[in-house]
């Protein structure tokens, strides 16, 4: 229960939407064990909402990372315990990480039980407990809600009260969890439902609708069923867009955004760029989630035999390397803290579904409106390398799931890393241990399981287009190393330690101009 994190009434409801990703609101609707009620009606209502694309997902797909492709997940009515147990701990953690990273969640009835911090199978994303747990099956019927001022604003409700369908949803109250922010009460129950054997007088005054923040994401929980009646559906629509940090469906239709954005403006906003003062460049091309205005998803047509340039060395992939963008920024922060200087950064905000900057131009882009962002990514790298006049180091940061505890190095078997490179010596100096092996040694010394082991030949992840196109073997390149971090090293609970150990390894190279402060 972090009072310092509790937002004021007006700010909580009317806060700017933040970094809005243009395009439709992509909703994952949980439809699996524990789903009940009129799930088809809910799916139809969502599909008819302007600016929304809804996809049904199951527990297995959530456990394997499907939420990376969405902006919002909805857990509907049914059984909260069955949904939570079907997800298993790894699935529940996937949902938590999705919200921490800025995703939204709507919990309806059972989904609200699931969001609380009150059960071993719940998500613990809302600082809420459930009152009168022994009488959860208290009955079904219509009830009257009393809306708070913030609830009327957020949910677009015209009056202070309204009738809604109730079907044994949770009676919520503040949970008092130390490391979660307090939720904001949007509505309370004014009337109640209690069948024979269930004590009366408990339900009125308890929280019926709550909104909270978890990491960078937002959660809205409805104990009753706003989707059940046409007159209450609009409050659900409002909650969808608020939780996904969109102001309204009308304000962010993808086609309108695409018409108003020029490709050049889109390119500038789709890349995070920093020109630092250390002779180190950090690249992360596969961590973005943003849509590219006016550009459809890639289909892989450039990877067909005989099509495109140099495509035989690459696979067609559209999935995201989770949190590699965050990892690059954490490494940059760590280097700045340790040296007093900051490395340069080129980090993709665009999704790999639309642009793959780690493929040749003819394979990484399939639509002309995507070319400016692709070209700008590589132009930024070229400009930084020219500024460094052949010295320094380019680290291209990626993620892999083949060896979850390990890091693969990729340099085309040393080619992109160039000749050995020692502190105070020219890059061309012969007879010294190559920099990519020195970095692998240093990372191993700092706790990483490096692959291949020792000086063995590279396989599986041998270095992509970025290290090839900008590597030391090019006339105007610099030593370039691709680092593929396993999924466990990029988990929310591990990523800071991963960044810190990477910083230690870089400093151990003792590169010219890269020394820790006294």
C-alpha positions as CSV (number, residue, x, y, z in Angstrom):
1,X,0.0,0.0,0.0
2,X,2.3,2.8,-1.3
3,X,0.6,6.1,-0.4
4,X,3.4,8.0,-2.1
5,X,2.4,6.3,-5.4
6,X,-1.3,7.1,-5.0
7,X,-2.3,9.6,-7.6
8,X,-4.6,12.5,-7.0
9,X,-8.2,12.2,-8.1
10,X,-8.0,14.4,-11.2
11,X,-4.5,13.3,-12.3
12,X,-5.5,9.6,-12.0
13,X,-8.5,10.0,-14.2
14,X,-7.3,12.6,-16.7
15,X,-3.6,11.8,-16.9
16,X,-2.1,12.2,-20.4
17,X,-2.2,8.9,-22.3
18,X,1.6,8.8,-22.5
19,X,3.3,7.2,-25.5
20,X,0.4,6.2,-27.7
21,X,1.1,3.6,-30.2
22,X,-0.8,4.5,-33.4
23,X,-3.1,2.0,-34.9
24,X,-6.0,-0.2,-33.6
25,X,-6.2,-1.3,-30.0
26,X,-5.2,-4.9,-30.0
27,X,-7.1,-6.9,-27.4
28,X,-6.4,-10.4,-26.2
29,X,-9.6,-12.0,-24.8
30,X,-8.9,-14.9,-22.6
31,X,-11.1,-17.8,-23.7
32,X,-10.1,-21.1,-22.0
33,X,-10.6,-23.0,-18.8
34,X,-12.5,-20.9,-16.3
35,X,-14.4,-18.9,-18.9
36,X,-18.1,-18.7,-18.5
37,X,-21.2,-16.7,-19.3
38,X,-21.8,-15.1,-22.7
39,X,-18.2,-15.0,-24.0
40,X,-19.4,-14.9,-27.6
41,X,-21.5,-11.8,-26.8
42,X,-18.5,-10.1,-25.2
43,X,-16.3,-10.9,-28.2
44,X,-19.0,-9.6,-30.5
45,X,-19.3,-6.4,-28.5
46,X,-15.6,-5.8,-28.6
47,X,-15.4,-6.5,-32.3
48,X,-18.0,-3.9,-33.0
49,X,-16.1,-1.2,-31.0
50,X,-14.4,1.3,-33.4
51,X,-10.6,1.1,-33.2
52,X,-10.5,-2.4,-31.7
53,X,-9.1,-5.7,-33.0
54,X,-9.9,-8.6,-30.7
55,X,-8.3,-12.0,-30.7
56,X,-9.2,-15.0,-28.5
57,X,-6.2,-16.5,-26.6
58,X,-5.8,-19.5,-24.3
59,X,-3.7,-20.3,-21.3
60,X,-1.0,-22.1,-23.3
61,X,-0.5,-19.2,-25.7
62,X,-0.3,-16.8,-22.8
63,X,2.4,-19.0,-21.1
64,X,4.4,-18.9,-24.4
65,X,4.4,-15.1,-24.7
66,X,1.5,-14.2,-27.0
67,X,0.7,-11.1,-25.0
68,X,3.7,-9.4,-26.6
69,X,1.5,-8.9,-29.6
70,X,-1.3,-7.1,-27.8
71,X,-2.0,-3.8,-26.0
72,X,-4.7,-5.1,-23.5
73,X,-5.8,-8.4,-22.0
74,X,-9.3,-9.1,-20.8
75,X,-10.1,-11.9,-18.3
76,X,-13.9,-12.3,-18.4
77,X,-16.5,-13.9,-16.1
78,X,-16.5,-17.5,-15.1
79,X,-14.2,-18.8,-12.4
80,X,-11.2,-16.8,-11.3
81,X,-9.5,-19.8,-9.6
82,X,-9.9,-21.9,-12.7
83,X,-8.4,-19.2,-14.9
84,X,-5.5,-18.6,-12.5
85,X,-4.8,-22.3,-12.2
86,X,-5.0,-22.9,-16.0
87,X,-2.4,-20.1,-16.5
88,X,-0.1,-21.8,-14.0
89,X,2.6,-19.7,-12.3
90,X,4.5,-19.1,-15.6
91,X,1.3,-17.8,-17.3
92,X,0.4,-15.6,-14.4
93,X,3.9,-14.1,-14.5
94,X,3.5,-13.5,-18.2
95,X,0.4,-11.5,-17.5
96,X,2.2,-9.6,-14.7
97,X,5.2,-8.8,-16.9
98,X,2.9,-7.7,-19.7
99,X,1.2,-5.2,-17.4
100,X,4.5,-4.1,-15.8
101,X,5.7,-3.2,-19.3
102,X,2.8,-0.9,-20.0
103,X,0.0,-3.3,-21.1
104,X,-3.5,-2.9,-19.8
105,X,-5.8,-5.4,-18.1
106,X,-9.6,-5.5,-17.7
107,X,-11.0,-8.0,-15.2
108,X,-14.7,-8.7,-15.2
109,X,-16.3,-10.7,-12.3
110,X,-14.0,-13.7,-12.3
111,X,-11.3,-11.6,-13.9
112,X,-11.6,-9.2,-11.0
113,X,-11.1,-12.0,-8.5
114,X,-8.0,-13.0,-10.6
115,X,-6.5,-9.5,-10.4
116,X,-6.6,-9.2,-6.6
117,X,-3.8,-10.0,-4.2
118,X,-5.9,-12.3,-2.1
119,X,-5.3,-15.9,-3.4
120,X,-2.4,-18.0,-4.3
121,X,-3.7,-18.4,-7.8
122,X,-4.5,-14.6,-8.3
123,X,-2.3,-12.2,-10.3
124,X,-1.5,-9.8,-7.4
125,X,-1.7,-6.8,-9.8
126,X,-4.4,-4.8,-7.8
127,X,-4.0,-3.9,-4.1
128,X,-7.3,-5.4,-3.3
129,X,-8.7,-8.2,-1.0
130,X,-12.1,-9.9,-1.3
131,X,-14.6,-9.4,1.6
132,X,-16.9,-12.2,2.8
133,X,-15.0,-14.9,0.8
134,X,-17.0,-17.6,2.4
135,X,-20.2,-16.3,0.7
136,X,-18.8,-15.6,-2.8
137,X,-21.8,-17.4,-4.3
138,X,-24.2,-14.7,-3.0
139,X,-26.5,-14.7,-6.0
140,X,-27.3,-13.0,-9.3
141,X,-29.4,-10.0,-10.2
142,X,-29.5,-6.3,-11.0
143,X,-27.9,-3.9,-8.5
144,X,-27.4,-0.1,-8.3
145,X,-23.9,1.3,-8.3
146,X,-22.9,4.7,-6.8
147,X,-20.2,6.3,-9.0
148,X,-17.4,8.4,-7.5
149,X,-16.3,11.6,-9.2
150,X,-13.3,9.9,-10.7
151,X,-15.5,7.0,-11.8
152,X,-17.9,9.3,-13.6
153,X,-15.0,10.9,-15.5
154,X,-13.1,7.7,-16.4
155,X,-16.2,5.6,-17.3
156,X,-18.1,8.4,-19.0
157,X,-21.1,7.9,-16.7
158,X,-23.6,10.9,-16.9
159,X,-25.2,10.5,-13.4
160,X,-24.2,9.5,-9.9
161,X,-26.0,6.2,-9.9
162,X,-26.8,3.4,-12.4
163,X,-28.1,-0.1,-12.6
164,X,-25.9,-3.0,-13.8
165,X,-26.0,-6.8,-13.9
166,X,-24.3,-8.7,-11.0
167,X,-23.4,-12.4,-10.9
168,X,-21.4,-13.2,-7.8
169,X,-18.5,-10.9,-8.4
170,X,-16.0,-10.0,-5.6
171,X,-16.7,-7.4,-2.9
172,X,-13.5,-5.5,-3.1
173,X,-11.6,-3.6,-0.3
174,X,-8.1,-2.2,0.0
175,X,-5.6,-5.0,0.4
176,X,-2.9,-3.2,2.3
177,X,0.0,-4.7,0.2
178,X,3.1,-2.7,0.8
179,X,4.6,-2.8,-2.7
180,X,1.4,-2.1,-4.6
181,X,-0.1,1.4,-5.1
182,X,-3.6,1.9,-3.7
183,X,-6.4,1.5,-6.2
184,X,-8.8,4.2,-7.1
185,X,-12.4,3.5,-6.3
186,X,-14.6,4.2,-9.3
187,X,-18.0,2.8,-8.0
188,X,-19.4,1.2,-4.9
189,X,-22.5,-1.1,-4.5
190,X,-25.5,0.9,-3.3
191,X,-27.9,-2.1,-3.3
192,X,-27.2,-5.8,-2.9
193,X,-27.9,-9.3,-3.9
194,X,-28.0,-12.1,-1.3
195,X,-29.8,-15.4,-1.7
196,X,-31.0,-17.6,1.2
197,X,-28.2,-18.4,3.6
198,X,-26.0,-15.4,2.7
199,X,-26.0,-12.6,5.2
200,X,-27.3,-9.3,4.1
201,X,-25.9,-5.8,4.7
202,X,-22.4,-6.8,3.6
203,X,-22.4,-5.7,0.0
204,X,-23.5,-2.0,0.1
205,X,-20.6,0.4,0.3
206,X,-18.0,-2.1,-0.9
207,X,-16.0,-1.4,-4.1
208,X,-17.7,-2.5,-7.3
209,X,-15.3,-1.0,-9.8
210,X,-11.6,-0.3,-9.2
211,X,-8.7,1.1,-11.2
212,X,-5.1,0.8,-10.4
213,X,-1.6,0.9,-11.8
214,X,0.9,-1.9,-11.8
215,X,4.4,-1.0,-13.1
216,X,3.9,1.0,-16.2
217,X,0.5,-0.6,-16.9
218,X,-3.1,-0.1,-15.8
219,X,-5.8,-2.4,-14.5
220,X,-9.5,-1.9,-14.3
221,X,-11.7,-4.4,-12.4
222,X,-15.5,-4.7,-12.6
223,X,-17.2,-6.9,-10.0
224,X,-20.5,-6.7,-12.0
225,X,-20.9,-7.3,-15.7
226,X,-20.9,-4.1,-17.8
227,X,-21.0,-6.1,-21.0
228,X,-24.3,-7.7,-20.1
229,X,-26.5,-4.8,-21.0
230,X,-26.4,-2.3,-23.9
231,X,-26.8,0.7,-21.5
232,X,-23.7,-0.3,-19.5
233,X,-21.4,-1.3,-22.3
234,X,-20.1,2.2,-22.9
235,X,-18.4,2.3,-19.5
236,X,-16.5,-0.9,-20.5
237,X,-15.4,0.7,-23.8
238,X,-14.2,3.7,-21.9
239,X,-12.2,1.5,-19.5
240,X,-10.6,-0.4,-22.4
241,X,-9.0,2.7,-23.9
242,X,-8.1,4.2,-20.5
243,X,-6.3,1.1,-19.4
244,X,-4.4,0.9,-22.7
245,X,-3.5,4.7,-22.3
246,X,-5.7,5.7,-25.3
247,X,-8.0,8.6,-24.8
248,X,-10.9,7.2,-26.9
249,X,-11.5,4.9,-29.8
250,X,-12.5,7.9,-32.0
251,X,-9.2,9.7,-31.3
252,X,-6.8,6.9,-32.4
253,X,-8.2,5.0,-35.4
254,X,-5.2,3.5,-37.2
255,X,-6.1,4.7,-40.7
256,X,-6.5,8.4,-39.5
257,X,-3.2,8.3,-37.8
258,X,-1.6,6.8,-40.9
259,X,-3.0,9.6,-43.0
260,X,-1.7,12.3,-40.7
261,X,1.8,11.0,-40.2
262,X,4.5,11.4,-42.8
263,X,7.0,8.5,-43.2
264,X,9.8,10.9,-42.1
265,X,8.1,12.0,-39.0
266,X,7.2,8.4,-38.2
267,X,10.8,7.3,-38.6
268,X,12.1,9.9,-36.2
269,X,9.5,8.9,-33.6
270,X,10.0,5.1,-34.1
271,X,13.7,5.2,-33.0
272,X,15.3,6.0,-29.7
273,X,18.6,7.7,-30.5
274,X,21.3,9.1,-28.2
275,X,24.7,10.3,-29.3
276,X,26.9,9.6,-26.3
277,X,30.5,10.5,-25.4
278,X,31.9,7.0,-24.8
279,X,33.3,5.1,-27.8
280,X,30.6,2.4,-27.4
281,X,27.4,2.0,-29.4
282,X,24.5,0.0,-28.1
283,X,22.0,-1.2,-30.7
284,X,18.7,-3.0,-29.9
285,X,16.6,-3.6,-33.1
286,X,14.0,-6.1,-31.9
287,X,12.5,-4.8,-28.6
288,X,9.9,-2.4,-30.0
289,X,6.2,-2.7,-30.0
290,X,5.0,0.3,-32.0
291,X,3.0,0.0,-35.2
292,X,4.4,1.7,-38.3
293,X,1.7,4.0,-39.7
294,X,0.2,2.8,-42.9
295,X,2.3,-0.4,-43.0
296,X,0.9,-3.9,-43.0
297,X,2.6,-6.7,-41.1
298,X,5.4,-8.4,-43.0
299,X,4.6,-11.8,-44.7
300,X,8.1,-13.1,-45.4
301,X,7.8,-12.7,-49.1
302,X,11.3,-11.4,-49.3
303,X,12.6,-14.7,-47.8
304,X,11.3,-16.8,-50.7
305,X,14.0,-18.5,-52.7
306,X,15.5,-16.2,-55.3
307,X,14.0,-13.1,-53.8
308,X,15.9,-10.3,-52.2
309,X,19.5,-9.7,-51.3
310,X,21.6,-12.0,-49.1
311,X,18.4,-13.6,-47.6
312,X,19.6,-17.1,-47.5
313,X,21.6,-16.5,-44.2
314,X,18.5,-15.3,-42.3
315,X,15.2,-16.6,-41.0
316,X,11.9,-14.9,-41.3
317,X,10.9,-13.9,-37.7
318,X,8.4,-11.3,-36.5
319,X,8.4,-12.0,-32.7
320,X,9.7,-9.5,-30.2
321,X,12.9,-9.9,-28.2
322,X,11.3,-9.0,-24.8
323,X,13.0,-6.3,-22.9
324,X,16.1,-6.0,-25.0
325,X,15.3,-2.3,-25.4
326,X,15.1,-1.9,-21.6
327,X,18.4,-3.9,-21.3
328,X,20.2,-1.6,-23.6
329,X,19.1,1.5,-21.7
330,X,20.0,-0.1,-18.3
331,X,23.5,-0.9,-19.6
332,X,23.8,2.7,-20.8
333,X,22.7,4.0,-17.4
334,X,25.2,1.7,-15.7
335,X,28.1,2.8,-17.9
336,X,27.2,6.4,-17.3
337,X,27.1,5.9,-13.5
338,X,30.4,4.1,-13.5
339,X,32.4,6.2,-15.9
340,X,30.7,9.6,-15.9
341,X,30.1,9.3,-19.6
342,X,27.3,7.8,-21.7
343,X,27.4,5.4,-24.6
344,X,25.5,6.0,-27.8
345,X,22.2,4.3,-28.3
346,X,20.1,3.3,-31.4
347,X,17.0,1.4,-30.1
348,X,14.0,0.4,-32.2
349,X,10.6,1.5,-31.0
350,X,9.0,-0.1,-34.1
351,X,7.7,-3.6,-33.9
352,X,9.6,-6.4,-35.8
353,X,6.3,-7.3,-37.4
354,X,6.7,-4.3,-39.7
355,X,10.5,-3.7,-39.9
356,X,13.5,-5.9,-39.1
357,X,16.6,-3.8,-38.9
358,X,18.7,-6.9,-38.5
359,X,18.0,-8.1,-42.0
360,X,19.2,-6.7,-45.3
361,X,17.1,-3.9,-46.6
362,X,15.3,-6.1,-49.2
363,X,14.3,-8.6,-46.5
364,X,13.7,-6.4,-43.5
365,X,11.2,-4.2,-45.2
366,X,8.3,-5.1,-47.4
367,X,6.4,-1.8,-47.7
368,X,7.8,1.6,-49.0
369,X,6.4,3.5,-46.0
370,X,8.6,1.4,-43.7
371,X,11.8,2.3,-45.6
372,X,12.5,5.7,-43.9
373,X,12.6,4.1,-40.4
374,X,14.8,1.2,-41.6
375,X,17.1,3.5,-43.4
376,X,17.3,6.0,-40.4
377,X,18.2,3.2,-38.0
378,X,21.2,2.3,-40.1
379,X,22.1,5.9,-40.9
380,X,22.3,6.6,-37.2
381,X,24.7,3.7,-36.7
382,X,26.8,4.9,-39.7
383,X,26.9,8.5,-38.4
384,X,28.1,7.3,-34.9
385,X,30.7,5.0,-36.4
386,X,32.1,7.8,-38.6
387,X,32.3,10.1,-35.6
388,X,34.4,7.4,-33.8
389,X,36.8,7.2,-36.7
390,X,37.2,3.5,-36.7
391,X,37.6,3.0,-33.0
392,X,35.3,1.8,-30.3
393,X,32.8,-1.1,-30.1
394,X,29.3,-1.8,-31.4
395,X,27.2,-4.2,-29.2
396,X,24.0,-5.4,-30.9
397,X,21.7,-6.6,-28.1
398,X,19.2,-9.4,-28.8
399,X,17.2,-12.1,-27.0
400,X,16.8,-15.8,-27.5
401,X,14.9,-18.6,-25.8
402,X,17.0,-21.6,-27.0
403,X,19.3,-21.5,-23.9
404,X,17.4,-19.4,-21.3
405,X,20.3,-19.0,-18.9
406,X,23.0,-18.3,-21.5
407,X,24.3,-15.6,-23.8
408,X,25.4,-16.3,-27.4
409,X,28.1,-14.2,-29.0
410,X,27.8,-13.7,-32.8
411,X,30.6,-12.2,-34.9
412,X,30.5,-14.4,-38.0
413,X,33.3,-16.4,-36.3
414,X,35.3,-13.3,-35.5
415,X,35.0,-11.5,-38.8
416,X,32.9,-8.6,-37.6
417,X,35.0,-8.2,-34.5
418,X,38.0,-7.5,-36.7
419,X,41.7,-7.8,-35.7
420,X,42.6,-8.0,-32.0
421,X,42.0,-4.8,-30.1
422,X,43.8,-4.0,-26.9
423,X,43.7,-0.9,-24.7
424,X,45.9,1.9,-26.2
425,X,46.6,0.0,-29.4
426,X,45.3,0.4,-32.9
427,X,42.5,-1.9,-34.0
428,X,44.8,-3.4,-36.6
429,X,47.5,-4.5,-34.1
430,X,48.3,-8.2,-34.6
431,X,49.1,-10.9,-32.1
432,X,46.6,-10.1,-29.3
433,X,43.5,-12.0,-28.2
434,X,40.4,-10.9,-30.3
435,X,38.0,-8.5,-28.6
436,X,35.0,-10.8,-29.0
437,X,36.8,-13.5,-27.1
438,X,38.0,-11.0,-24.5
439,X,34.4,-9.8,-24.0
440,X,33.2,-13.4,-23.7
441,X,35.9,-14.1,-21.1
442,X,34.9,-11.0,-19.2
443,X,31.2,-11.9,-19.3
444,X,32.0,-15.4,-18.1
445,X,34.0,-14.0,-15.2
446,X,30.9,-11.9,-14.3
447,X,28.7,-14.9,-14.1
448,X,27.3,-15.4,-17.6
449,X,27.2,-18.8,-19.3
450,X,28.6,-18.0,-22.7
451,X,28.0,-19.9,-25.9
452,X,29.9,-21.2,-27.6
453,X,32.1,-22.2,-24.7
454,X,35.7,-21.0,-24.8
455,X,37.1,-20.2,-28.2
456,X,34.8,-22.6,-30.0
457,X,33.2,-21.9,-33.4
458,X,30.0,-19.9,-33.4
459,X,26.7,-21.7,-34.3
460,X,23.0,-21.0,-34.1
461,X,23.4,-17.2,-33.4
462,X,26.4,-16.2,-35.5
463,X,25.8,-12.5,-36.0
464,X,23.1,-10.8,-38.1
465,X,23.0,-8.0,-40.6
466,X,23.7,-5.2,-38.2
467,X,27.1,-6.5,-37.1
468,X,27.9,-7.6,-40.7
469,X,27.0,-4.3,-42.3
470,X,28.7,-2.1,-39.7
471,X,31.5,-4.6,-38.5
472,X,35.2,-4.2,-38.6
473,X,35.6,-6.1,-41.8
474,X,33.9,-3.1,-43.6
475,X,36.1,-0.3,-44.8
476,X,34.2,2.2,-42.5
477,X,33.2,-0.2,-39.8
478,X,34.2,-0.9,-36.2
479,X,34.4,-4.1,-34.1
480,X,30.9,-5.3,-33.7
481,X,29.5,-8.1,-31.6
482,X,26.0,-9.5,-31.4
483,X,24.9,-10.6,-27.9
484,X,21.9,-12.9,-27.6
485,X,20.6,-12.9,-24.0
486,X,18.5,-15.9,-22.7
487,X,14.9,-15.3,-21.5
488,X,15.7,-15.8,-17.8
489,X,18.4,-13.1,-18.0
490,X,15.8,-10.7,-19.3
491,X,13.1,-11.4,-16.7
492,X,11.9,-8.4,-14.8
493,X,13.5,-9.8,-11.6
494,X,16.8,-10.4,-13.3
495,X,17.3,-7.7,-15.9
496,X,19.0,-5.2,-13.6
497,X,21.6,-7.8,-12.5
498,X,22.1,-8.7,-16.2
499,X,22.8,-5.1,-17.1
500,X,25.1,-4.6,-14.1
501,X,27.2,-7.7,-15.0
502,X,27.3,-6.6,-18.7
503,X,28.7,-3.2,-17.5
504,X,31.3,-4.9,-15.4
505,X,32.4,-7.0,-18.4
506,X,32.6,-4.0,-20.7
507,X,34.8,-2.1,-18.2
508,X,37.0,-5.1,-17.8
509,X,38.0,-4.7,-21.5
510,X,39.8,-1.5,-20.5
511,X,39.0,0.1,-23.9
512,X,40.6,3.5,-24.6
513,X,38.3,6.2,-23.2
514,X,36.2,3.7,-21.2
515,X,37.5,3.8,-17.6
516,X,35.6,3.6,-14.4
517,X,35.7,6.7,-12.2
518,X,38.1,6.7,-9.2
